[in-house]
Amino acid sequence: MDHGPDDAIEHDAPEPPFQQLAGIIRARIRRGDWKPRRPISSESRLGEEYGLSRPTVRRAIAVLVAEDLLFVVPQRGTYVQEPGDQAGSNE
């Protein structure tokens, strides 16, 4: 299911919330809300914004890391992958 950048999480939908959030983040990246090599909102901020627990947010981020759309820098945050850059950045 495609999600728009301004969608809300539907807690009673058949699609799990982490998949909905992954779709929303994907759409926000496409729209340019977060630029390549710049951080996205923190896990806690995303959780507050979408009414989700941090483990659910982490699961959504893990989906997008596996798709090479995001990469995580320990103790720094989660960043948007540069288009065409495979397997993240090891800063």
Secondary structure, 3 states (H helix, E strand, C coil): CCCCCCCCCCCCCCCCHHHHHHHHHHHHHHHCCCCCCCECCCHHHHHHHHCCCHHHHHHHHHHHHHCCCEEEECCCEEEECCCCCCCCCCC
